[in-house]
């Protein structure tokens, strides 16, 4: 990395160290006040207020995230795009019939638990969209906005910049759509971003708090990988940062080895546990039998090959199902989907995905749902990358304290994006979401440094100049306008043919 990643929030009271003078001695804390002077306080002094007082901007962001994700969540009362698969998988856990999917089971298990909680019947008709299941992805999408704000704060962003970045995420139509349907990507993103955030928190703690946050990070990373294999990007990034900082700071092996153990063992155990639950809940023959060997089928009640005396250990079944997932991925290499897209086209938003079309019951007016990003944000990020790069070259001193943060975000973007260059099967716009979030973070912090939004003054709405404030609010207002303009094809609102045409800006969007 170009420099160390700084985890202390700018000019916020930060616990620096703790020392015990004796068994009965009171703990002394070294605190950095806003003037930059170190002071000593006893344990009786209240800890940093940031953990006690929720920032008002975070309350506002949470409210609007919940509002946009949950409003009219039951519309449309129809099965939309891949809901047909994830709805079915969740219900099969309730009746125990074996199914096969190309992703690990955690996302479907969570949907099944949600279905059980809300009394969704395992025998629901195939035409029933089971819209209650949409609540879980919507809640995950709401939490994602909150966690993204916290991630930016851990990356040394000021309150203004963290609010700015989280607002851009809130106002993106593609992430909105993916969070309002029975899909698993909002959970995947929440687990991955949550894992990275917890890891950064662990780096500025010592003692038990360090190990608790590190374990939370490892568990969340395991949850991401147990939802989709692409979730391994979060674990890989955490491992890379851990390795770089361990070497840079020459961490002793007595501390480094337990850290490495947690980051390896916890995700692995969780991944194994998820499959163990998966097998336990699916003892009966089902549509997934055909993907498994005859020996595997012999363990499924009702299968033609079923043998009550068959004994297939968990390790055998675990290895076989993961091999089957890989084989199925490879088998898709020669397939085609009309809305698939090249990985190189994702940053420029070349190909959205047509999710659903319907009509209103009263006048038959058409309704559409597209997985379509807010082009103001997606294309604005491309311009932002250029502006930040040029600004860094002209004013390198502005980035001096944040070189580590920017390098980390650059590596995170590349690590979650470039591996798709090796994949031949059809891929879709939503595969870019992790990189999209890291791009928002990098551009938000970079613009914040250039425009003075990252100054040491932590007053939320105090800007260094009118131009700085105008730029900040101007970008958010234009992003909001783009969000509202494309909202009809995000929510499936009635739209005339001309209205749809006005929102098809590129021929490749058709």
N, C-alpha and C positions, 0 to 999 in steps of 0.2 A: 504494500500500500504506500501511497505518497506521504502519509503522515498518520499519527495515531488518531483513532476515533475518540473524540471527547464525549463523555457521557453526562457531564455535569450540565444542567440547564443554566443558561446564562443568567448570572446575578440572581439566582434563587438560593435561598438558604439550603445548604447541602451538608449532610453529615459526612465528615471526612475520615474520622478514625475513632476507635473506641479502645480504651485501655483499662485493664483491671489492676488496681494497686494492691488489693488483697481480697480475700473471700467476702468480707463484709463491707469493703469500700464501695463508695458510690461511683457509678460509671461517669467518666469525663468524656465529653464530646468536643471535637474540634469543629467549629462552624465557620463558614465563610460568609460574611455579611455582604450587603450590597456595595459597600465601599471597597471590597476586596481584602479586608483585614480579617485575619484569623482570630477567633475568640474562643474562650473555653467556657463551657457551661456544664452544670451537673446534670445528672439523670433526671432530676426533678423538673428541669425546664422542658416545656412542651416541645415535641419533635417538629420537624418541618411541616408547615401548615398545608403544603400542597396535597398531603394525603388526607387532610381533614376537610378541606373546602374544595368542593367541585367547582371548577371554573365556570362562570355563567355561559361562556361561549360554547362549552361542551354540552351544557343542558339544552341550549338552542339547537345545536347540531343534532343531538339525540332526538329531540322532538320532531324536527323536520325529516330526519332519516326514517323514523317510525311512521310518520304521516305519509311520506311518499311510497314507502314499501307496503304499508298495510291498507291504505285507502282502496276500497273496491276490490279487495283481494279475492273475492269470490267470482269476479268477472275475468274471463268468460266462464260460464258453466259448461265447459267443454274441455276435452283433453288437448293440451297444447304441446306440439313438438315432442321432445323426449320425455314429457310427462307420461307418455304411454308406457315407457319402460320402468321408470322409477316408481311410479304408482303401483305397477304390477309387482315389482320386486318387493316393495314394502308389504304388500298384502300376502305375498307367498310366505313370508316369515310367519304370518299369523296362521296359515293353514298347514305349514310344514312341508310343502312340496318343493323339491329341489329345483333351483334355477341356476343359470350361469350368466355372468356378466363380465365384461372386460376390465372392470375396475374392482379394487378391493372392496370389502363389504361395509365399512363403517358408515358411510353416508346412507346406505339403504337401511342399515340396522337402526340408525337414529330416526329415520322416517317411519320405520315399523313401530318403534317405541312410541312415537308421536301418534301414530294411528291407533295403537292400543289405548293410549291415554284419552283420546277423543272418541273412542268407541266406534271407529271406522270398521265396518264388517269385512272379514276376509272373503265373504261371498258377494261383495259388492259387484254389481253388474259392470260389464266392460264399458258401458256408456256413462257410468257415474264417474265424474272427474275427481271425486274425493277432495274437494277444494280445501277442507280443513288441513290437509297435509302441506298446503302452501304457507301456512303460518310459520313453520319451523325455518325454511329458507329465508322468509321475510325477516324474522327476528335475527337470524345470522347476518343478513345484509345490513340491518340496523346497527348491530354490534360492530360490524366491520368499520363503519364510519367512525365510531368512537375509538376503536383500537388503532385506527390509522392516525387519528389525532395524537394519541399517546405515543405512537411510534415516532412521529415527527418531533414531539417534545424530547424523546430520548435521543434523537439525532441532533440535539442542540437547537432545534427550531424555536424561535420566539412564539409567544402566544398568537401574534398576528399571522405568522407564517403557518403555524400548525392549523389555525382556523381556515386560512386560505386553501391549503392543500386538502383538508378534509371536506371543505365546501365543494371543491372541484370533483372529488369522488362522489359526494352526495348528488351532484348535478349531472352525473354521467348517465345517459339513458340505457346503455348496454348493461352496466352493472345493475341498474334498477330492474330491468326485465329479468335478468338471471336470478334476481332475488325474490321475484314475485310468483315463481312457478315451482312445481315439484321437481326441482333439480338440485344438484349437490355442489355446484360451484361456489355459491356464497358461503357455504360451510367450509369448503376447501380453502378459500381465501382467508376466512376468519382464523382458521387453525394456523395457516402458514404465517400470516402477518402477526398473529398473537404469539407464535413461537419466537419470532425474531425480536419482538418487543420485550418479551420476558427475558430473553437472553441479554439484551442490552441493559435491562434493569439489574440483572444479576451481576453485571460487571462493575456496578458502582456500589455494591453492598459487600459487607464482610460478615463473617460468622454464619449463624444459621440462616439468616435472610438470604445470603448468597446461594446457599445450597437449595433452599426452597424455590427461589426464582429459577435457578438452573434446571431443577427437576420439572418445574412447570413448563419451561421452554422445551425440554426433551419430550415430555408427554404430548404437548401440542404439535410438535414436529412429527411425532409418531402418528398422531391423529390425522394430520395432513396426508402423510404417505399412505395411511390406511383408508383414505377416501379416494384418492387417485394417485397413481404413481408419479404424476407431475408434482405432487406435493413434496417429493424428495428434494426439490429445489430449495425449500426452506431449510431442511436439515443440512444439505450440502453447504449452503451459505453460512449457517451457524458454525459448522465444522471448520470451514475455511477461515472465518474470523477468529475462532478459538485458536487454531493452529498458528496464524500469523501473530496474534498477540502473545501467545505462549512463548514463541521464539523471540519476539521483540522485547518483551519484559523479562525474559529468562526466568519464567515461573518454575519453581522447584518441582521435581517429579512427584513429591509427596502431595502436592496440590493438583498438579496437572493430571496425574493418572486417575484420581477419583472423578475429576471433571470429565475426562474422556470416557470413563466408564459409564457415567450417567448419560452422556450424550449418545452413547452407542447402545447400552443395555435397555434403557427405558423405552426408546422407540421400538426396538426389536421385540421386547416383551409385549408391548401393546399391540403390535402388528400380529404376533402369534395369537394373542388373546382374542382379537377380533375374529380371526378365522376359526378359533375354537368355538366361539359363540355361534358363528355362522353355521358350522357343521351341526352343532347341537340343536339348532332351531329348524333344520331342514333334514329330517330323518326319512322323509317319504320320497318316492319316485315323482319326478316332475319333468318339465320341458328341458331342464339342463342336463338330463342324463346322457344325451347324445354326445356331449362334449367330453365325457369322462370315459375312462377305460372300463372294460368288463369287470375287472376286479373292484373298482370303485363302485360300479353299479350294484355289485353284489351286496353292498352294505345299505342300500336304499330300499326301504319297505315298499312292496308293490311293484318293484321292477322285475322284469322277466328273469333276470339273473340273480334275484335276491336269494341270499343264503343266510339263514339265521345263525349259522355257525361261523360265518365269515368274520375274520378279525383283521381289520386293516388299521394299523396304528395312526395316530394323529400326524406324525411326521410324514408318513407316506401320502396321506390325503393332502396335507399342506403343500408338499413338493409338487404333487400332481396338479393341483388346481392352479398354482402359480405358473407351472409350465404350460397349462392349457390357456391361461390368460395371454402368455407370451405368444403361443402359436396362433391364437385368434387375432392378436394384433398384427402379426406378420401376414396372416391370410387376407387382411384388408388392404394390403399394399396395392393390389390391382383393381380395387373397387373405386367407385366414383359417386360423389354426391353433388347435386346441382348447386348447393350453397357452400361447398368446401372452398378453401382459399389457401393460397401459398403463404408460408410463414413470413416471407419478405413483404407481403402486402398488408399485414396487420397494422403496423404503425400508421399507415396512410389511410386506414379505414376503407379499403377498396371494396370489400365484399361482406355486407351484412348477411344475416340469416333470416329467411322468411319463416316465421313460426306458426302463424295461424291466420285464417280468414273466416269471417262469419257475417251475419246480417242481423240487424235489429228486428225484433218481433213485430214492432208496430208498423214501420214503413219500409222494411227491407233494405235499409241503408247499409252499405258495406262497412265492415270493421276489420282492422288489420293489426297484427302484432309482428314487429320486426325486432330482432336483436341488432339494434342500430345504435352505435355510439353517438354521443353528442359531438358533431364535427368541430364545433367551436373549441372544445377541449382537446380532442385528439389532434387536430391540425395545429391548434395553438401550442400544444406541447412540442411539436416539431420545430416551430418557430422559436419557442422558448429555449430549446436545446442549443440552437444556433446563437441566440442572444447571450445565453449564459457562457457558452464557449468563447465567444468574442470578448465578452466582458472580463472573463478570467484572464485572457491573454493581455488585455489592455490594463487591467487593474488587479494584478495578482495578489497585492497586499490585502485586498478585501477577503480573499479566500484562504489566507494563510492559516487561520485557526480552524478552518473547516475542510481542509484538504482530505483528512481521513474520512470524514462523513461523505464527501462527494465521491471519493474513491470507492467506499463501501457500496454506495448506491449504484455506481457504474458497474461494479462487479455483480451486484444483485440483479441488475437489469440483464446483463449479458448471460449470467448463469441460468436465468429462467427463460431466456429467449433463444439463444444460439443452439441449444441441444435439439430444437425442433428442425434444424437444418438436416439432421440425420434421419428423420422420420419420413417414411414414404406413404403411409396410409393417409386417407383424407383427413384434413385438419380444419379447424374452424376458428372464427374470430375469438371465441372465448378462451382459447388456449393462450392468448396474449395477456390475459388479465393481470397475472402476477407482474409481468414486466411493465404493464401500463401503470400499476400502482407505484412501482419504483421510479418510473419516469415522472409521475406527478410529484413525488417527494423530492427528487433531484432538482427539477425545474422550480418548484416552490422555494426551496432553500436558496438556489442560485439567484433567482430573481429577488428574493428577500435581501440577499447580500448586496446586490447591485442597486436596488431601489431604496435601501435604508430601512427595510422592514425588520431586519435582524439586529437593530441597534440594542444597546444594553438596557434601554428603557423598556420595562415590561408592561407599561401602560398599554392596554389592548388597542385603543383607537387613537393613540397619539403618534402621528407620523412626522418625520423630519421636515417635510415640505408639503405644499399643496399638490405639487406634481406627483409626489410619491403616493399621497392619498388618492389622487385621481386615478393613477394607474391601478392601484389595488382594487378600488371599487369598480372601476371601469371594466376590468377583466371579469370580475364576479357578476356584474350586471349583464354583460354580453353572454357569459356562460349560462346564466339563468334564462335569458331570452332564448338561447339555443335549446335548453332543456324543455321549456314550455312549448316551443315550436314543434319539437319532435315528440312531445308527450302523447298525442293521439295515437301514434303507432307503437308507443310503449305500453299504453294501458288498453289498447283495443277499443278506442272511442269511435263513434260514427264519423265517417270521413267520406266526402264525395270523391269522385274520380279525379277531379281537378285538385282537390286537397291532397290526395296521395301523390299526384304528379308533382306538385310543388315541393314535396319532401324527398323526391328522388333526384338528387343533385347530380349523380353520376350514372352513366349507362350501366356500369357494373353493379349498381344497387338494385337493378330490376330482378 
